[in-house]
Amino acid sequence: MDNVSWGALALALTVLGGTYTWWALRHRGVTAAVRGAGLTLLPLAAWMTGLLQVFGDIADSLAHWLTRLVFSPSVWLGMIIAFVAVVLIGGANVVSRRVPGAKPERRTRGTSQAAPKAVAPAPRRQQDSLIDDEMAEIQAILKKRGIS
């Protein structure tokens, strides 16, 4: 499309917006009319700055991509492979959280890996007793309200 066609499109959209602005002033009030006037001026500004043609090119490219997406078997195969990849990555994350012995791999800097340091386990009795006390309190509240 040439510049005259883009100008005609901008003018048509501006006239359409002006019609809406007049209708909004009559039926919806000043606030809607002012908002409509602002929207009315956008196609004209987009044409004058060259953005209307950019929007047209984007819409054309998107339509071409969607058409290719629908009718091309290689694109469908690529989408299926991408879906399988996402499922595998998500599945690995779920497995690493569920399996008690599975720990995420960590890479160290350098070529040699340092031996892991032995760390004493933290005392669990105090933490377990706090959890048990809280659970007992929650159970007492639920029993008091008749929820068991």
Phi, psi and chi 1 to 4 in degrees:
 res  aa     phi    psi   chi1   chi2   chi3   chi4
   1 MET       -  144.1  -74.3  178.3   49.9      -
   2 ASP   -93.6  178.3   58.3  -10.5      -      -
   3 ASN   -64.2  -32.0 -159.6   24.0      -      -
   4 VAL   -66.3  -40.1  174.2      -      -      -
   5 SER   -65.4  -41.7  -59.6      -      -      -
   6 TRP   -64.4  -38.2  -71.5  112.6      -      -
   7 GLY   -64.3  -40.4      -      -      -      -
   8 ALA   -64.7  -39.6      -      -      -      -
   9 LEU   -64.0  -43.6  176.7   63.2      -      -
  10 ALA   -63.1  -41.6      -      -      -      -
  11 LEU   -65.3  -42.1 -177.3   63.3      -      -
  12 ALA   -63.3  -43.1      -      -      -      -
  13 LEU   -66.5  -34.9  -69.1  172.8      -      -
  14 THR   -67.9  -42.3  -58.1      -      -      -
  15 VAL   -64.3  -41.7  167.9      -      -      -
  16 LEU   -61.8  -43.0 -174.5   65.6      -      -
  17 GLY   -65.1  -37.0      -      -      -      -
  18 GLY   -64.3  -37.9      -      -      -      -
  19 THR   -63.1  -43.5  -55.0      -      -      -
  20 TYR   -63.6  -40.3  167.8   75.6      -      -
  21 THR   -61.5  -43.6  -59.0      -      -      -
  22 TRP   -62.8  -44.7  175.0   79.1      -      -
  23 TRP   -62.8  -41.3  178.9   84.9      -      -
  24 ALA   -64.6  -37.3      -      -      -      -
  25 LEU   -64.0  -40.9  180.0   63.3      -      -
  26 ARG   -71.9  -38.9  -65.6  -70.2 -151.8  167.4
  27 HIS  -107.8  -28.0  -68.4   77.1      -      -
  28 ARG  -115.6  -15.1  -57.8 -175.8   92.4 -170.2
  29 GLY   110.9  178.6      -      -      -      -
  30 VAL   -68.3  -39.9  175.0      -      -      -
  31 THR   -60.3  -47.1  -55.1      -      -      -
  32 ALA   -65.7  -35.0      -      -      -      -
  33 ALA   -67.9  -41.1      -      -      -      -
  34 VAL   -65.9  -42.1  170.5      -      -      -
  35 ARG   -62.1  -42.2 -171.4  175.7  -63.2  121.9
  36 GLY   -63.5  -38.5      -      -      -      -
  37 ALA   -63.8  -38.6      -      -      -      -
  38 GLY   -64.6  -43.1      -      -      -      -
  39 LEU   -68.4  -30.6  -70.2  172.0      -      -
  40 THR   -64.6  -35.6  -62.7      -      -      -
  41 LEU   -80.5  -13.8  -65.1  176.0      -      -
  42 LEU   -63.5  -44.9  -75.2  178.2      -      -
  43 PRO   -62.8  -37.6  -21.0   29.6      -      -
  44 LEU   -64.5  -43.7 -170.7   60.3      -      -
  45 ALA   -65.4  -39.1      -      -      -      -
  46 ALA   -64.9  -38.1      -      -      -      -
  47 TRP   -67.6  -43.0  172.3   65.0      -      -
  48 MET   -68.1  -29.3  -68.0  178.8  130.8      -
  49 THR   -92.6   -7.1   58.7      -      -      -
  50 GLY    89.7    0.7      -      -      -      -
  51 LEU   -73.9  -23.8  -74.0  175.3      -      -
  52 LEU   -63.2  -40.8 -167.3   61.6      -      -
  53 GLN   -67.6  -37.9 -173.0  173.5   -1.0      -
  54 VAL   -62.6  -44.6  170.7      -      -      -
  55 PHE   -61.8  -38.6  -66.7  145.9      -      -
  56 GLY   -64.4  -41.6      -      -      -      -
  57 ASP   -64.8  -40.2  -68.7  -18.2      -      -
  58 ILE   -63.9  -44.8  -69.6  170.9      -      -
  59 ALA   -63.4  -39.4      -      -      -      -
  60 ASP   -65.1  -43.7 -176.5   47.6      -      -
  61 SER   -65.2  -40.6  -64.4      -      -      -
  62 LEU   -64.6  -42.2 -175.8   63.5      -      -
  63 ALA   -63.9  -40.2      -      -      -      -
  64 HIS   -63.4  -44.4  176.5   71.2      -      -
  65 TRP   -63.7  -44.1 -179.9   79.4      -      -
  66 LEU   -64.7  -38.8  -73.7  172.5      -      -
  67 THR   -63.5  -43.4  -56.5      -      -      -
  68 ARG   -66.0  -36.8 -174.0  170.1  171.0 -101.8
  69 LEU   -61.8  -43.2  172.6   71.6      -      -
  70 VAL   -72.5  -40.1  171.1      -      -      -
  71 PHE  -103.0   -1.0  -65.4  116.8      -      -
  72 SER  -107.4  119.8  175.1      -      -      -
  73 PRO   -64.3  -32.4  -17.7   27.2      -      -
  74 SER   -66.9  -33.9   64.8      -      -      -
  75 VAL   -68.6  -40.8  173.2      -      -      -
  76 TRP   -61.4  -42.2  -80.5   99.7      -      -
  77 LEU   -62.9  -41.0 -175.5   61.7      -      -
  78 GLY   -62.9  -39.0      -      -      -      -
  79 MET   -66.0  -39.7  -63.6  -68.3  -86.2      -
  80 ILE   -65.9  -42.0  -69.2  169.6      -      -
  81 ILE   -64.6  -40.7  -69.1  171.7      -      -
  82 ALA   -63.0  -40.5      -      -      -      -
  83 PHE   -63.7  -44.4  176.7   75.2      -      -
  84 VAL   -62.1  -40.3  168.6      -      -      -
  85 ALA   -62.2  -43.9      -      -      -      -
  86 VAL   -65.4  -40.6  168.2      -      -      -
  87 VAL   -64.1  -40.8  167.1      -      -      -
  88 LEU   -65.4  -41.6  -71.5  175.2      -      -
  89 ILE   -65.3  -45.2  -68.4  169.0      -      -
  90 GLY   -64.5  -39.0      -      -      -      -
  91 GLY   -63.6  -38.3      -      -      -      -
  92 ALA   -64.1  -38.8      -      -      -      -
  93 ASN   -65.5  -41.4  -71.1  -23.6      -      -
  94 VAL   -65.5  -43.5  169.4      -      -      -
  95 VAL   -63.1  -40.7  167.5      -      -      -
  96 SER   -66.9  -26.2   70.6      -      -      -
  97 ARG   -82.6  -31.5  -74.7 -170.7 -147.8  126.3
  98 ARG   -86.2  -38.6  -60.1  -90.1  178.9  173.9
  99 VAL   -80.5  124.4  176.8      -      -      -
 100 PRO   -65.7  -33.2    7.3   -9.2      -      -
 101 GLY   -86.9  -13.1      -      -      -      -
 102 ALA   -81.5  124.0      -      -      -      -
 103 LYS  -121.2  144.7  -66.6 -176.7  179.9  176.9
 104 PRO   -64.7  141.8   18.6  -25.7      -      -
 105 GLU   -73.4  139.4  -63.9  179.3   14.0      -
 106 ARG  -121.8  135.1  -63.8 -170.9 -178.5 -135.8
 107 ARG   -98.2  140.5  -64.6 -179.2 -175.4 -142.7
 108 THR  -105.0  158.4   59.3      -      -      -
 109 ARG   -74.6  150.4  -70.2 -172.4 -178.6 -179.9
 110 GLY    90.0  174.3      -      -      -      -
 111 THR   -87.8  -32.2   56.6      -      -      -
 112 SER   -95.9  143.7   65.1      -      -      -
 113 GLN   -95.5  134.0  -66.5 -176.3   -7.4      -
 114 ALA   -77.5  149.6      -      -      -      -
 115 ALA   -68.7  137.9      -      -      -      -
 116 PRO   -66.0  140.9   19.1  -26.3      -      -
 117 LYS   -81.4  144.1  -63.4  178.8 -178.6  177.4
 118 ALA   -80.4  125.4      -      -      -      -
 119 VAL  -117.9  132.4  177.6      -      -      -
 120 ALA   -70.8  137.8      -      -      -      -
 121 PRO   -67.6  144.9   20.4  -27.6      -      -
 122 ALA   -70.3  146.9      -      -      -      -
 123 PRO   -63.6  125.8   16.3  -24.0      -      -
 124 ARG  -100.4  -15.2  -54.1  -97.8  -42.9  171.6
 125 ARG   -64.0  -44.7  -71.6 -173.1  177.4  177.3
 126 GLN   -65.1  -42.0 -175.2  179.0   11.0      -
 127 GLN   -66.2  -41.9 -174.4  178.4   10.2      -
 128 ASP   -64.0  -38.7  -71.6  -18.6      -      -
 129 SER   -67.6  -34.6   66.3      -      -      -
 130 LEU   -64.7  -41.8  -71.9  176.0      -      -
 131 ILE   -65.4  -41.9  -68.1  173.6      -      -
 132 ASP   -63.5  -41.6  -69.4  -21.3      -      -
 133 ASP   -63.1  -41.7  -68.9  -18.1      -      -
 134 GLU   -66.0  -41.8  -70.6  176.3    0.1      -
 135 MET   -64.0  -39.6  -74.8  -58.8  -70.9      -
 136 ALA   -63.5  -39.5      -      -      -      -
 137 GLU   -66.3  -42.3 -174.7  178.5  -19.6      -
 138 ILE   -64.8  -41.5  -69.0  171.3      -      -
 139 GLN   -64.6  -37.8  -72.4  176.1  -10.0      -
 140 ALA   -64.8  -40.0      -      -      -      -
 141 ILE   -65.1  -44.7  -67.8  171.1      -      -
 142 LEU   -63.9  -40.9  -70.2  174.1      -      -
 143 LYS   -65.8  -38.6 -168.4  172.7 -171.9  178.4
 144 LYS   -62.0  -36.0 -179.5 -179.9  171.5 -175.6
 145 ARG   -89.3   -0.2  -61.5 -161.3 -179.4 -129.7
 146 GLY    83.7   20.8      -      -      -      -
 147 ILE  -110.6  111.9  -56.1  171.4      -      -
 148 SER  -136.0      -  -64.6      -      -      -
